[in-house]
């Protein structure tokens, strides 16, 4: 297939999606009822059935209304009509100050993560962009998290991260709120929902640093990119969510095993990263829950024409919290994730395997301890021979790391964590040890926690 | 099949999908089991009710389990307490549920606190230095049957709005519930008349509405600030205060750790009365049964017996 026909196919996909999205938003509008502050009069309630003629009349009337309002619509889209934001006199309203009947147009919160660290290695192998990486004090991140409902159809979420030397848009995406058929679309820049830890931010981690598997496979920032995601909640008796996303395949710290730092022109959808996942949840009892995910990501890599990288993963999360027992505030979680990566390189196919397994035990309302084991094997070629990995040339043996920590939460808005680790990389002469003390402060709106 | 026929068939299929199927019941999901019990009392046989949290669970810290999003996905009406009680877990579920009927502002989302005469609404500036403050007011109003009745009336109105065919039934159910609850309340107030004016110690600020109803005085809280666990110096102060004022009992919910409370209760000495945080709706308990059970425990506490 030559370049032109690939471009044409991409265009066809885009064009054929457009009316579908428009139709679904129209469907979503149809059942939308008036807001609750305008009480529905009983006589307004639709009678149980309308004749097809009546429905036709309504549709015609709506059609002519729509064309009339189009003529009145402002020519630009830069400024919304003033009536669209009633009561928005002071710009943003600060969250938490205006509850009850107040307006709330923007939830803002700042999360500060700082750490003091000591490593025995001269060059610690910390692969996460928010990991402490050097002896002394480290600014892990200052995250500005923004969330708001845009209109009845979209919600906006953003995570902007400030480091000492710059600002980065980590995530900024819209989520649909009113698509039919249990569908939800996200669009913008977002962390892909590959596995369990990748889509999360340091605030929700059980450890100071990120598992090295994420840094090795996807990059320090975790797998993310500009793109779009469609997810579907299956109409089944238990929770099954199926999702797929297409994202930009470039980024040294976000799509390392794909195009990475190279910037090639996108000539067909095959030049983008595709991610798919199935997430299932089983409430084994009121106290014990199990979540199981299967993920896959595929995209081009820069080692040659049409060379591709595939990553397969599975994750398990077990959570025991005896809410049915009086006076018991215990929480025990177990989480494990395994990644299998396959890369086509000139004349060979490289494969490697990474995993982490961790367990955390909150033994009192403010105290918890956690233990993590990580493993990453060297890349091997098709015949099982060790091949020099073009991304990590020194990674010629297995690496494993064991981390243990204790956490103290003065309140749910602050956290102190002391963590020790032993990092054994087969290609280094001796194991490296590290000690970190991390402080996290959360201020602003009270964020809602995902499961 | 000719293109026009195909088009017609696709349109018909889409219409079938889009039209909501005829259903007898309104599917109600509530955050707390107390609200579920009230919704069931006024909804009767025309509603299916499910609570997201358990009565034994701290309503501030419920896990946003995905199966709860599944329940919200199928809900016609979501009833929440409001006042930021559920702020840590409900918003995630609402977005994940993919159900525009129950989003903020939709008729299928009802905030119960709007019907309540709120207490402990801060009149001066607050920040989190005061602990886990609720800037909109104290959200633990369902311990007071008078406030619960106002909420039940609000739920009945909303059900009548969403399901006008059965509006009469909802009003009739509300009338029955009102009669029963008012009768029970007169009895409860008589039984607990001796509690009026008595000094009581509580664990968390959950007793505002209960003391407003029953007239007891909460002289101290074991938590130094809302959401901050007890520390030794504060506990010593509470103990001294309890002894000096001759506290009649110590009240706490079963979802808090009990070691400190038991120690303080034994040192005062005063009985430790454990309150069920809510109606055990899953086991079929009604709101009136739940309050009745609480009144029994308070009665025992007055007699010097802990639970």
Interface residues (C-beta under 8 A of the other chain):
Chain A: X27 X28 X30 X31 X32 X33 X34 X35 X36 X37 X39 X40 X42 X45 X48 X96 X97 X98 X99 X100 X101 X149 X152 X155 X175 X177 X178 X179 X180 X181 X182 X183 X184 X233 X238 X239 X241 X279 X281 X283 X286 X289 X291 X319 X321 X323 X324 X325 X326 X327 X328 X329 X364 X365 X366 X410 X411 X412 X413 X443 X446 X447 X448 X449 X450 X451
Chain B: X14 X17 X18 X20 X54 X56 X57 X63 X64 X65 X66 X67 X69 X70 X73 X82 X83 X84 X87 X88 X89 X90 X91 X92 X95 X97 X98 X100 X101 X103 X104 X105 X106 X107 X108 X109 X110 X113 X114 X118 X121 X128 X131 X132 X134 X135 X136 X137 X160 X161 X164 X165 X167 X227 X228 X229 X254 X255 X256 X257 X258 X259 X274
